[in-house]
Amino acid sequence: MDYQTKRKHILILFFIIMAFLLVYTVAGSILVTRDREAQARASERGRLQGGRGRLNGDERGRLADAQEGDNGKGSDAPVVETPPEDRVAAIQNRLVRQQMVTPVGDGKDTVTVMIYMNGSNLETDSGYATQDISEMLKAPHSDQVNVVIETLGTKRWHDYDIKNDHTQRFVLDEDKPVLVDDTLKQLDCTDPETLTDFITWSAENYPADRYFLILWDHGGGAVDGFGWDQYQRYEASLTTDEIQSALRDAGVTFDFIGMDACIMSSIEFCYALYDFCDYCILSEDFESALGWSYEGWMTALAQNTSIDTPSLATIIIDDMVNANKSNRRSGDSSTLALIDERYIPSAFDSWVNFAYANEAALLTTNFSREVARTGRALPPCRVSSDLQEYYITDMLALAVSIDSKETKGLVSRLAAAVAYYNCTDDNMGLTGLAVTLPYGDNSFYSSLEKVYANIGIDKRYVEWLNKFTKNYGGSDYYDYEEFNQSWSGWEEYSSN
């Protein structure tokens, strides 16, 4: 081969190598930029949760634009420098699922609100269930909205000619509940088949573009779940795995699932509901006897059936908190949070990583919160108890109370999951989402082990929780006073 030919081959090879390096460099730059943009959008989403979590209309618009960019339609978010661990968080946030329910828009949606109203002693003793029905009837009637109520589980209904000897189904009319199904026997609120049948019947008879589900009664946390039926055994409840099973069998997807009940805002309960709704509306604390306020948000829904769920949830949450502030007779400490289910898996993964890394600290001291019991907690006849007896630990308070390199990632994901939050001024130590740690209680762990396994929580983590039952310092409670004094809302954590 002559010199010219060799020279030509060398030049060709040189240009091929240079072209490859150029493509590699450009591709790498694009990937890094996208990661940075995703993190910027995640940070913006957290920043928008101002004060205790309110999003105004303009802020929701900017958030929607940021989410649209995540869908591949571009974004003007600034490129910011982020460390490697934050790029991991950004990538995980970017990979969240799309919302399952998309409103038709322009006020054209039809909506079915399903209310599983187990009156229990709350109605028998004080008429709280029928009082809430009266609140609902104050909202204007809309032909596009059906509010379907199943009444069960109480020995005395105070109004609207609701029968106590069998289960009934009503649809709200302009001025009263209209009986639409009087064929049922006395159904068991704590049987998952009862909940499944109510959901499927409601969807079949009142099909809609959007579905909301509200469970009304006592709440017992991530294990015991919901509901005390006065016609069933005292200890019976609709456990979290049974709620998940009922939803799976019903096959209906919800805009939101709300629990008008105590202490249901836990990472484990949200984990169980991930496949069935876009949002949950839950209380981390004990609810007062007032429960939710219904007139305001049902009015907003009647006026615009396409209202986005975060806007509607803001009304639900703020109205409940304000009602508890203003009602000196029945009001009490209250919290309520809107949980974005799309971010629950990454938040749970971050929690597990944090927990394993800080095992020694978690096992040395009981981090359960000390908050006095009120209102709608299970069991309903216990008059003296508090959050620590339910092993409820506020996740943000715990995360920032332990010095750990895993803290920042966990806080970032919690800020994404808690989409909106509000509470009465005397309840600032709670931040919206809890985790359950069974300090020193083998009996509670036995129930937890079964429920968590059934809802699909990792077996290794469930087995790891058994270590908490052997914590002999279980009565040595962590002092959250410093956090309680400093906590003023999610805004300060939005940059994590």
Order of alpha helices (4+ residues) and beta strands (2+ residues): alpha-alpha-alpha-beta-alpha-alpha-beta-beta-beta-alpha-beta-beta-alpha-beta-alpha-beta-alpha-beta-alpha-alpha-beta-alpha-alpha-beta-alpha-alpha-beta-beta-alpha-alpha-alpha
